[in-house]
Every structure is written in C-alpha cells, then in structure tokens.
Amino acid sequence: MPQTTASARLAGGPLRCEVDVGGRTVVADEPEALGGTDSAPTPQQLVAAALASCVTITIQMYAQRKEWDLSAVRVDVGYDPTAREPAYEVTVHLPDHLDGEQRERVMRVAAKCPVHRALEHGAEIVDRCVVSA
C-alpha cells in the first residue's frame, strides 16, 4: 500500500518529534502547557499547513498552465484545535485582476488538491504494531 513513508521519532524534548519524509526533516512539538517545549508547530498545525500549501501549489500550477499571474495568492486555513470533529476553513486571497469566471475556476481547482480531497473524503488509516528489540 504505502509508496512513501514519514517516520517520526522523539528528539530534543519530551513531545518533540523529528519526522523524516522525502529525504527532509520536519519537526513537530506541543506547547509547554501540554508538556512539550513549544519549539515547533503542533501536528494539527502541520495538517493545516499541509492543506494551505497544497491548495496554494495546486492553484499556482493551474495558473501557470493558463499563464495567469497568481504570484500574490495567499491561502489561509482556519481550524479549531479543540473541536471533536475537525473542520477546516480555506480562504483563498486572489489578486483583483482576475475576473469572476477565473476566480470560480481557481476555487474549483483549489478543492481538488490532494490534501483537500483526503481531508474532505476521509483517508483510510490502517494501524499496525511491530515489536522491535
């Protein structure tokens, strides 16, 4: 099933993780109030960051094919970290030179980014336990 793997391990604090993914390291931590060192974004913040960056990249790729200038685009993702049922609000800030039809097309493309689709439709998660010596 997996074609790539993200591997997390505790490093540099009681709840601080270094995650190796795609040959790079991403760090996650929890706030001090929850026992972390507050040295990095929380895993929930990284989910919101993944959504914001995926939407941005997806619409930029589309804009490049159309030869539209979206260099000033910004995507904000709001969420409530205390909510039992996660909900994300994606706000796409587009430049004013796009007409209504272009804005509508960009928004349709934004909703098709892989992270958006995974969150919206629910990703299958298979939990496995492996005992290591």
Salt bridges, closest charged atoms under 4 A:
GLU18 OE1 - ARG9 NH2 3.28
GLU18 OE2 - ARG16 NH1 3.39
ASP20 OD2 - ARG9 NH1 3.59
ASP76 OD2 - ARG74 NH2 2.92
ASP76 OD2 - HIS93 NE2 2.72
GLU101 OE2 - ARG105 NH1 3.85
GLU104 OE2 - ARG108 NH1 3.09
GLU120 OE1 - HIS116 ND1 3.82
GLU120 OE1 - HIS121 NE2 3.48
